[in-house]
Amino acid sequence: MDKLKRLDEALRQYSGTTNINIVAAEVLSVDGERCSVKIRENLEVTDVRLKATINGSGNKILITPVVGSYVLLGSLTGDEKDLTIVQMDEVEKVEYKQDEVKFTINATKNEMEANINGTIVMLDDKVKIRNNIYGLLELILEFIDICRDEIHMTNAGPTVSLNPANKVLFNLLKEKFGKLLKN
């Protein structure tokens, strides 16, 4: 028996059917882990799965297609109630979650977020780095304020605070960090 025939028999035995259907469709809407699609011009199908299994677990890799893009749907049982997206032209969002690790990329919002045990790194037009207690921006701004307002003690007594030009430079530095980072 040649390899292809053995593969065909193994697939039929594993899936329990000879009807493995693949069909192209246009995404009409997305809601959570399911979407609605249009097959050909007039057949609308709802409750199409975005991932093959729905076991109630929060752990997942979920890839969300762009509304209006085209996908390939498959059904191992041949039943339209088991339709699952197996391939897509355009991706709107990718979510990965495993226990305390969550990673999301959202192409339409131009953002990325990683959350590991409550420590968050977020990228969009600014960078956000934060754990359960502090954000990087608030720590940097607090450090700049301490440096700007610092008074040194000498044998002759305390020094005068920074000259006005240096205070302006510290304030400019705070503005620059505020444009790069967010809390």
Buried (B, 14 or more C-beta within 10 A) or exposed (E): EEEEEEEEEEEEEEBEBEEEBEBEBBBBEBEEEBBBBEBEEEEEBEEBBBBEEEEEEEEBEBBBBBBEEBBBBBBBBEEBEBBBBEEBBBBBBBBBBEEEEBBBBBBEEEBBBBBEEEEBBBBEEEEBBBEEEEBBBEBBBEEBEEEBEEEEEEEEEEEEEBEEEEEEEBEEBBEEBBEEBBB
